[in-house]
């Protein structure tokens, strides 16, 4: 979530780490970002998806997978998700939003960087069509509890479960989930719907 000030840079929910590109990621980033630019899409070919990611190696990896699987229902925006939602997506335009394994920023002093804070959740809720859903998955229990409270406090949203939802069959097992399971973490899914029909 960003906070603007005349003398300070905005607070972002991410830090651009200068990770290394593998040769395949580099090729995919250079050749496929222009084609797809602005694992999950394969399971739902009847739906169109926009993936938002800031880290170039992750974008390169995603683009390579899109190309290898011949997906035509997915486009990628390499940019800050907060700005994309705020400036590029019209209210009521989305049938669903998936936020899978956002950075939990586990240290208390970094909680201000967490993506799913009330102002951003409100922006997401406004971009959903009535009846649309917001699906969040995390492998950090503290972040799951904080996110559950934040989503429950948003008047435009209603929980589809008593608290946490069972993992929907459409959600892929991500590398972050596999890592979390390996480390003994649980995984929590939250599925909320935009009120109204």
Secondary structure as UniProt FT lines:
FT   HELIX           23..36
FT   HELIX           41..44
FT   TURN            45..46
FT   STRAND          49..52
FT   HELIX           56..68
FT   TURN            69..70
FT   STRAND          74..77
FT   HELIX           81..88
FT   TURN            91..92
FT   STRAND          94..100
FT   HELIX           108..113
FT   HELIX           118..127
FT   STRAND          128..138
FT   HELIX           141..153
FT   TURN            155..156
FT   STRAND          157..159
FT   TURN            169..170
FT   HELIX           175..182
FT   TURN            183..184
FT   STRAND          188..194
//
